[in-house]
Amino acid sequence: MTGGRVVILGGIGKNFAAGMSGGIAYIYDSADKLKGRINTGMVELESIEEASEKNEVKSMIENYHKYTGSKKAKKLLDNWEHECSYFIKVMPTDYKRVLEQDKQSVTA
């Protein structure tokens, strides 16, 4: 993955994010079992804190539900305030640094 954002509502393979240098992945993990499958060599694992980011993830799930009729997406949307706390944000370290530099140059 080199850019963009993706939401993952299902499982992930072993060594997820190995070599991930850009983009952001949001992984739904209500059972708290997926963190051990993520290669943290180039990424940081975070929670979703900002309202704008929660809204963006929700919007992606709403689109997914709209186009697929996914029951899992519907369940998440129906209980969004509770379910959004189960997402893991996978953020590449270098990508985060670049985004922060860009944000600082805009405000300077």
Buried (B, 14 or more C-beta within 10 A) or exposed (E): BEEEBEBBBEEBEEEBBEEBBEBBBBBBBEEEEBEEBBBEEBBEBBEBEEEEBBEBBBEBBBEBBEEEEBEBBBEBBEEBEEBBEBBBBBBBBEBBEEBEEEEEEEEE
